[in-house]
Amino acid sequence: MGKPESWKTWEGQLVEGKFSLLQLLGGTEHSAVFLTELPGQKSQKVAIKLIELQGEDAVQRIAELRTAARLSHPHLIRLFEAGRCVLDGTPLIYAVMEYAEEDLSQILPQRPLSAAEVSELLPPLLDAISYLHGLGFLHGRIKPSNVLAVGDQLKLSSDQVTAQPAEPSETRRRSDVYDAPETAAGILTPASDVWSVGVTLVAAITQNVTLAEDTAVGNPSLPETIPEPYRGIVRECLQLDPKRRASLEQIRARLQPPARSVPHRAEPLPVPPRSINRWPWLAGALVLLVVVLVGLGIVLSRGKNTSVQNSDATPQPATQAALPTSPAREPVAAPNENTAASDGAVTHQVLPEISQSARNTITGTIKVTVRVEVDSSGKVKSAKLKTAGPSRYFAGKALAAAQHWEFAPPTKDGQPTTSAWLLQFHFRRSSIQASSQRLAR
C-alpha cells in the first residue's frame, strides 16, 4: 500500500491528544492534510497538515511554522499551532491552520479562469506577497494548489513561508516549473516568487504550464491565447535573469487603469461658433456687480457692529469632521478647532494604507486605538496599542500610521512641552477614519 493510501488509515486518530483526524483531505508521498477541530471549539473546522520529517530538518521547519503563525494578513491562511508528534511509529511534524474549501488546482482541470476572474485573483495575491516581502519573508511555493478559497476570500498558503536567506542555500529546491530556475542553485529571492506568479497566471489562463524556450531571447515563449495586459505581465515575470523580472508594483501598474465605480462622464459636444450680441449681457453684468458691492458693504458693516457687541462672548467649539479616506498625509484640526495653541493640536495626520481587497474582508467596523507619546517638538516618540481590535493586521497598520502623526505641542510657562494622545482608527469597507483626543497629564 502506497503512502497516500496509508494516510487514510489514520482517520480517527488523535494528534497530541487534542486534534482528531476527522477526514483525509489530500496527501502526497511526504505529507497529508486532514480535517480537524480546534480544542473547545467543535463548530470551527480547521485543517491539520502532517509532514514526515525528523532531526534538524524538523526543528528548523517547526521554527519556520511558528514564525509564520505570528503573521497576520487578510489574504494569508492563518496558522494556529505547530509541533511534533508520532503516529504508528512515524515521526511527524504538524501544522494546524485555517480550513480552505477549495484551491485553484481543483478548478483548472475543469476550466480556465476568465479575464474577470484573473483580475480578481491578482490584487489579493499581490497584497499577500507584498506583505511577506516587506517583512523579509518569501513564500517560495506559489502555485495553484497554494491559492485557496476561504468563504468568498482568496488566500495564499502560509505553511511554506520562510525568511529570505542571506546567501545561497545548499538545499536545491527546484522541483517543478513553478519554481524559479535559480532555485536549483539554492538561490531564493523575492524575484523567485515573481517567477511563480507568472507561471501561475499561465496555468490559470491556459490550463497548461508547458513553457517552451524562445531561442531568440532565451526566455520562455508564451502561448498566443494569453490576452493583454496579462501577456505583458507574464513576459516580465518569466525573465530568466531575476534582476530583469517585474516588481510587484510594476505588476500592479500593468493592471491600470483601475476599475471605476462610476461611469466616465460624457464629454460635452462642441458648440458651433456663432455671432453673439454681447452688449446687453455686459450691461446686465455691470448692474449685478453694483448690487453685490452694495450688499457686501452692508454685511461687513453689520458684522463689524456684531463683533464689537459680542467681544466678550466665549468661542464655541467647532464640530469635528470625519478625516479623508485617502492615505495621503494631510493637515487636520484637533478635535476642538478653537483650542488655544497652548493646549496642543494635531497638525498632520496619516491614515493607514489599506488596499480595497483587504478592506473587503471587513464586516461592520474595526476599531483600533493607539496611544502616542509626543515630544516637545511635536513628533511622536513612541506609540503602542491601547485597543487592538479583532485583527492584528489592521492593528499593525494603525500603529505604523500613528507613528507619523505630528502635533503643535502644548506650552507651559511659555515653553513647548510633551503630551500624550489617543488616536482612534475606524476601518470600514468603504472608508478609513481617524479621530484624536489629548490626554491630561
Steps between C-alpha positions, in 0.01 A plus 500: 500500500645837395537793732195699381283193560650440845414856611133398482550243776587781743150645498361500855840521670601783734799729452653615830184379672294796375468506120277225366567401137141515378545464125789471254490800265803417287856373511833446326789263562624713791201690639126476560225746589207404724188679615502558877363734770654746742480374860194643673361636171321206345318718250818644351646273236872538434760303306802319636797422277726209591852498353743210519811670634745443784834611638638850439274545198196455725633749755559763231162444336311530829683826571393632157140393557485669840641817349236486225233459769583853619424648158160656440358608165146472357631305200727256683373172643517532878724255689390410853758254632798284400687217673626141486316172538529127427227290335541126456870536567544769231664825623311799363466872537156659484354841419142598589359763268190665361284262297459584130207355308674506162825582322579617148648165396154342545338750260753506216455139381135590433542844340738798472428822685329782314668840462269637771597217738872560438445868578343399833776249575803723451447791747457288817780267387736796451391655832590184692837461326582868551422464871738205529780669305462816709573297815800321347316175423455301180219266405706267281211275393253715307297269277129426440478243781612771746249761380196422715143612564372556853135600469499773236859607575807399301798409720857384449634208702739592780650169613786531246600856598868541576741781582700628205844335521801730521693277257428204268385189681659160455150359456399472134133588490379498138250218457262627230439782254349721772840524672728767353806366310747644754351292783678199351822669619358571846428867419166626629404869483181710464553472123453123537146559625439730201595213263249276678228764460570506125470123461186495716344758266588284197334201666192699599445639150605204281468192730852414384846580639717344232737788426708468186823700484512790257833434331527864387514645852540197726183574701192275486270559204138572590181349359323734259175456691617713794333844460635837608574633753574152639729409211726795581492417872594136438778600260657725764460238775664220299835664434782250553709776657339569841615863489294562187174370641215737578452623855165456674433873454570474128254213474237711675573788264437275199152430632419872463281684437321393816136406479266796545206484738307750285495539122702768329316826456408561140708767332296810403430537132679791332281807452521645149624861497236764448477873510379635836392851594692543831387855590176407681685231696777744600251761622320240711832381652591859601164549675546169685850598610375828650227315694754248639742774612223693679380179671852409606548842660185456703603150618848615600358795691260275692774244567723770644227622732420145610861421578524808723180414684609135557867557576466337843323186372674165545587328167300181441679176404484409133349165403768244404471374144588148388852469369550433129532138393809561288823359650680821410639712779283808549465777760202460732356688792506371855168373641423861603608733224479800734731347760769746597848429369614450861283186519663331200342392174536247217681657205545196275332164495580185304234238431595132458554387143259207451422351161136466399538121485606501867213736594258261331571252781349738758155439642362807679766722658840407639611743773864537598626748761865603520661701782783724385756687708600828334822691569527877541564544127167339411646171371377158613773338709310180582172331410327197644166328452238578762219310323614262225163382375441156344769519228875515554542612139284813534641570846853490359403735217347747747806486726732569205290795381477653850878528520495758218247741651625848597373745761526861610635440852320650800686768690572543869637829631547603140711193411395203282456180696427131445151357463312172462213425260255224419452445127199291403480343153173370352541252214201435276463353154419841357728725703773546760449773759696624798446728800727628776473582869770663714555335838527704815837483673 
